[in-house]
Structure formats: C-alpha cells, structure tokens
Amino acid sequence: MKVKDSKRAPKPAVPSPRLNRGRTARVVGGVVAAVVGLIIVGVVLFVAVFPTGDYLAQRDELDQRRIELTEAREAVALVEVELDQFNDRISISRIARERFSLVTEGDQLFRLTTRGGDTADIPDLWMWPGFERLVRGE
C-alpha cells in the first residue's frame, strides 16, 4: 500500500512570463509618463519664463509713457491757463509791445543795439542822464 506523503515540500513558484510582462509594462509606462510630464513642464516653463522679460520691459515702457502723458497734460493745462489770461485787449496789447515791438499811434520806437559800430541818435532833451554813455560806451 502506498501512503501518501502529506508532508511534501511545495514546488517552488516560478514566475510566469505573463506576470513579468505586466510588471515590465507598468515600469515602462511609468517611465514614459515621467518623461512626458517633464517635457510638458519644460514646455510650460519655456513658454512662461522667456516672455516674462519682454512683458516686464513693456510694462516699464508703458509706465514711462504714462508719466510722459501726465507731464504733457500738465503742460497743456499751463498753456490753457496762459491762454485764458490773454482774452482781454490790454493783455494782448502788452504782449504785442513786449514780444513784437508794437507801436501805437503817437508812440516813438527806439531800437537799441549792443554792437560796437552802431550808434543811436539820442534826442537833446533826453530825460535820463548817463544813458548816452551807456549806449555809446563813452
């Protein structure tokens, strides 16, 4: 009679090639996913970081232009205030006399120069003594 040996050593488990393929596929898939993730991160950084310098430069230039615009508006406001002062005939007449040598009826115009060869004819009844010496250098 044969006795069954119930205490047999179990057979060593040999990994099946099918299980190895699954593990290998998971490892390769993880590596591919990591590489794809790194590529995506690289592209995002490339797109986001390099234009940042241009953006900052343009922002600084825009700030500078806004300052210039503010200064120009202030200058226009000053000119408009000056223009408002010249709405009456007296102011216009004064500016015409100062800037453009306006002579009205009954006025005499004397032009004085500082060039050495030019001389001025000063009237005999001139009211400021010493003026002839000042003009002619005598």
C-alpha positions in Angstrom: 0.0 0.0 0.0 1.1 3.3 -0.9 1.0 6.0 1.7 0.5 9.4 0.5 3.1 11.7 1.9 1.2 14.7 3.1 4.3 16.5 4.1 5.7 17.1 0.7 7.7 20.2 0.1 5.7 22.6 -2.1 7.0 23.3 -5.5 9.0 26.4 -5.8 6.9 29.1 -7.5 8.2 30.0 -10.9 7.1 33.4 -12.0 5.2 33.1 -15.1 6.3 35.1 -18.1 2.9 36.7 -18.3 3.3 38.3 -14.8 6.8 39.6 -15.8 5.4 41.3 -18.9 2.7 43.1 -16.8 5.3 44.4 -14.3 7.6 45.5 -17.1 4.8 47.3 -18.9 3.9 49.1 -15.7 7.6 50.2 -15.2 7.9 51.3 -18.8 4.6 53.1 -18.7 5.7 54.9 -15.5 9.0 56.0 -17.2 7.1 57.2 -20.3 4.7 59.1 -18.1 7.5 60.7 -16.2 9.3 61.7 -19.4 6.1 63.1 -20.9 5.5 65.0 -17.7 9.0 66.5 -17.8 8.5 67.5 -21.4 5.2 69.2 -20.6 6.7 71.0 -17.6 9.7 72.1 -19.8 7.4 73.5 -22.5 5.3 75.4 -19.9 8.4 76.9 -18.3 9.8 77.8 -21.7 6.6 79.5 -22.8 6.1 81.2 -19.4 9.6 82.3 -18.4 11.1 83.7 -21.6 8.3 86.1 -22.5 8.3 87.4 -18.9 11.3 89.6 -19.7 9.5 91.1 -22.6 6.5 91.6 -20.5 8.4 93.4 -17.8 10.2 95.6 -20.3 6.9 96.6 -22.0 5.3 97.3 -18.6 8.2 99.6 -17.7 7.9 101.3 -21.0 4.2 101.7 -20.6 4.8 103.3 -17.1 7.3 105.7 -18.7 4.8 106.7 -21.4 2.1 107.2 -18.8 4.4 109.6 -16.9 5.2 111.5 -20.2 1.5 111.7 -20.9 0.8 113.1 -17.5 3.6 115.7 -18.0 2.2 116.6 -21.4 -1.3 117.1 -20.0 0.1 119.3 -17.2 1.9 121.4 -19.9 -1.3 121.7 -21.9 -3.1 122.9 -18.8 -0.5 125.6 -18.1 -0.7 126.8 -21.7 -4.5 126.9 -21.4 -4.3 129.0 -18.2 -1.9 131.3 -20.0 -4.2 131.5 -23.0 -7.1 132.4 -20.7 -5.1 135.4 -19.4 -4.9 136.8 -22.9 -8.6 137.2 -23.6 -8.6 140.9 -23.0 -7.3 143.7 -25.3 -4.9 145.1 -22.6 -3.0 141.8 -22.2 -2.8 141.3 -26.0 -1.5 144.9 -26.4 1.1 144.3 -23.6 2.4 141.1 -25.2 2.4 142.7 -28.6 4.6 145.5 -27.3 7.0 143.2 -25.4 7.4 140.5 -28.0 6.7 142.1 -31.3 7.6 145.8 -30.7 4.0 147.0 -31.4 3.9 150.8 -31.8 0.6 152.5 -31.4 -0.3 155.9 -32.8 1.7 158.6 -31.1 4.4 156.3 -29.8 8.1 156.6 -30.7 10.1 153.4 -31.1 13.8 153.4 -30.2 15.8 150.3 -31.0 19.0 149.8 -29.0 21.7 147.5 -30.1 24.8 146.3 -28.4 27.0 146.1 -31.5 30.0 148.4 -31.3 29.7 150.1 -34.7 26.0 151.1 -34.3 25.2 154.4 -32.7 21.9 155.8 -31.6 20.7 159.3 -32.1 19.6 160.4 -28.7 17.3 163.4 -28.5 18.7 166.6 -26.9 16.0 166.6 -24.3 16.5 163.0 -23.2 15.3 162.6 -19.6 17.8 160.0 -18.3 21.3 161.4 -17.8 24.1 158.9 -18.4 22.1 157.0 -21.0 24.2 158.3 -23.8 27.3 157.0 -22.1 25.7 153.6 -21.5 24.6 153.3 -25.2 27.7 154.6 -26.9 30.2 153.4 -24.3 31.7 156.8 -23.7 
